[in-house]
Amino acid sequence: MSAVTSNEDAACLPPEGLTAGLPAGALRLMAVHAHPDDESSKGAATMARYVAEGASVLVCTLTGGERGDILNKAMESPEVRANLPAIRRQEMDRAREILGVEQQFLGFTDSGLPEGDPLPPLPEDCFALVPLEEAARPLVQAVREFRPHVILTYDENGGYPHPDHIKTHQVAVEAFEAAGDPDRYPGCGEPWQPLKLYYFLSHHRDRLLALHDEMIRRGLESPYAERLEKWKDDDKPARVRHAVTTRVRCARYFAIRDRALLAHATQIDPTGSWFACSNEIQQAAWPTEDYYLARSVVDGPVVDTGRSEPAAFEDDLFAGIRERVSL
C-alpha cells in the first residue's frame, strides 16, 4: 500500500502553521545525521514543515554511506554496486531538493554495520574510530557558520546500535557543548551557542501501537503485530530509553517525507515496510514526529513526561526561542 498522499489529501488536514507574526525567517534548525537517507527516515516531515514556514534548515551528514549495502534489490547491479558512493550522493541531492533543505557532507568514511559473533573489528579508516575532537571539528565549524538555534540528532543508542549513529550522537553533543566556547576548537569560526538539542524518537512503541490499532479498527492487517508482540521495555535493561517531551504536528508533510525517502532508491524499497501503513492512517493515528529535549539553555515549562494528554508536551522545536530571536 502506498504511503504517498495527494495534494488534495494534504489540503484537508488541519492547520499546522506558526503563530502569526513570529519571525520564522530568522529561525535556524540543524539536523545531524550519520548517512545519506537518515535525514529522510527521521524528522523529515518536521524539517519540511519548518522550511515551508520560513525557517532555514541544514542537514549535516557525517559520512557518505560508502560501506552501506543495496537494500532495494530492484537497484542491484554490478554498475550500481561499483558506483554506490557516488550514487548515494546523487540520491542525497534529490532528497535535499524535495525537502527544501540545505545539506553538507562532513567528510568521514562510513564504518559499515559489523555482523557476526564475535563482531569483526571496524575498518581502520572509519568514522566510528576517529577521536572525538577530530570527529567533532567539522561539525563545530558548521555550527559556528550556520548558527542554528536548534540541533536534532540521535540518542545515546544511536536510534539503533550502528557505530556511526552512536558516534554521531557523541559528535553532536560535543558540538552543542563546545561551539559556544571561545577557548575550544580555535580556527573553526566565531563562537555560537545553540539553544536546544533534541533526540529523534521516531519509531517508539506508542506510535507503532497507535498505527496498529487504527489498522485493526479499519479491518486491515497490521504489519506491526509481530514486532509489538516481541517488544519488551525490559528486554535490554542497560539501554537508555527517553520519554517523549515534544510532538511536532507535521502530518501534511508526510507525503514530502515519503518522496524524500524514495529518492534514496538504493536504500528504500517502494514495496517494503516503510510504506506498509498509508499516510491516511498515519495522519489519523499519529500526526506528529516526536523528540526528547536533551539540553536547553532557554527558559521554558517543565514537560511532564508522565502525562499523555497533548497539553503535557511541547509542540514546537522553537518553543522558548521565538520570543528572543532577532538575528
Secondary structure, 3 states (H helix, E strand, C coil): CCCCCCHHHHHCCCCCCCCCCCCHHHCEEEEEECCCCHHHHCCHHHHHHHHHCCCEEEEEEEECCCCCCCCCHHHCCHHHHHCHHHHHHHHHHHHHHHHCCEEEEEEECCCCCCCCCCCCCCCCCCHHHCCHHHHHHHHHHHHHHHCCCEEEECCCCCCCCCHHHHHHHHHHHHHHHHCCCCCCCCCCCCCCCCCEEEEECCCCHHHHHHHHHHHHHCCCCCCCHHHHHHCCCCCCCCCCCCCCCEEEECHHHHHHHHHHHHHCCCCCCCCCHHHCCCHHHHHHHCCEEEEEEEEECCCCCCCCCCCCCHHHCECCCCCCCHHHCCC
